[in-house]
Amino acid sequence: MGAGIPPWVEHRDELDDRECYAAMTPEERLAVFAEVCEMADAILADRPDREEVLARIDPLPPDAERTWLRLVGESMRERATR
């Protein structure tokens, strides 16, 4: 594995991505998110259109938007019952 590549990039598991994410602790999820952000920053660092790329907001596909809204609603209901 090359220098600077997080060890989880090449890790394969019998769980699918959703199951792997669900099995992570909040700290592990945060660490993965931070590493992905760092990798994105490295990719964009030398691009002349970096600001344009970062300013762009692509709409979610309809299925993904429905899923996102459902999950947000579930999370809000769960927090309200705590």
HUJOUR-V425265 format. One record per residue. SS is DSSP state (~ for helix, > for strand, _ for the rest). PHI is phi in whole degrees, 0 to 359 (999 if undefined). Layout:
BEGIN
ss	phi
SS	PHI
SS	PHI
END
This chain:
BEGIN
ss	phi
_	999
_	287
_	296
_	83
_	268
_	299
~	298
~	288
~	299
~	262
_	287
_	242
_	227
_	284
_	277
_	283
~	302
~	294
~	293
~	299
~	296
~	295
~	280
_	284
_	283
~	304
~	293
~	293
~	298
~	298
~	296
~	296
~	301
~	297
~	293
~	296
~	298
~	296
~	294
~	297
~	298
~	295
~	294
~	277
_	309
_	258
_	282
_	292
_	259
~	307
~	297
~	295
~	298
~	291
~	279
_	288
_	240
_	274
_	291
_	285
_	299
~	308
~	297
~	293
~	295
~	299
~	297
~	302
~	296
~	297
~	294
~	297
~	299
~	298
~	296
~	294
~	295
~	297
~	294
~	292
_	270
_	283
END
